[in-house]
Amino acid sequence: MARVRYIGPVPVTVPELGGRTIHPDEIAEVPDDRYDGYVCQSTTWEAVEEPKDEPPAPKKSPALKTVSTTKEA
């Protein structure tokens, strides 16, 4: 989760954060995919900690079947 600081003058209720009330100068954790939506409001929010660039999980290869090369009589 990314973190932003609320720099507005009065407390606000943020529905996206579960209806939580955020007070002036308070730091809030926001979903990484919504970070830009907060920091683009530069008169209300400022960046504290940007989303972390996590590498994608490695792909799992399917299990290989063993094929017998000998003939049964």
For each residue, the residues with C-beta under 8 A, 3 or more apart:
1: 29 30 31 32 51
2: 29 30 31 32 35 49 50 51
3: 27 28 29 30 48 49
4: 27 28 30 35 38 39 45 46 47 48
5: 25 26 27 28 45 46 47 48
6: 12 22 23 24 25 26 27 28 44 45
7: 24 25 43 44 45 46
8: 12 24 43 44
9: 24
10: 24
11: 21 22 23 24
12: 6 8 21 22
13: 19 20 21 22
14: 17 19 20 21 22 28
15: 18 19
16: 30 31 34
17: 14 20 22 28 30
18: 15
19: 13 14 15
20: 13 14 17 28
21: 11 12 13 14
22: 6 11 12 13 14 17 26 28
23: 6 11 26
24: 6 7 8 9 10 11
25: 5 6 7
26: 5 6 22 23
27: 3 4 5 6 48
28: 3 4 5 6 14 17 20 22
29: 1 2 3
30: 1 2 3 4 16 17 34 35 38
31: 1 2 16 34 35
32: 1 2 35 51 52
33: 51
34: 16 30 31 37 38
35: 2 4 30 31 32 38 39 47 50 51
36: 39 40
37: 34 40 41
38: 4 30 34 35 41 44 45
39: 4 35 36 42 45 46 47
40: 36 37
41: 37 38 44 45
42: 39 45 46
43: 7 8
44: 6 7 8 38 41
45: 4 5 6 7 38 39 41 42
46: 4 5 7 39 42
47: 4 5 35 39 50
48: 3 4 5 27
49: 2 3
50: 2 35 47
51: 1 2 32 33 35
52: 32
53:
54:
55:
56:
57:
58:
59:
60:
61: 64
62:
63:
64: 61
65:
66:
67:
68:
69:
70:
71:
72:
73:
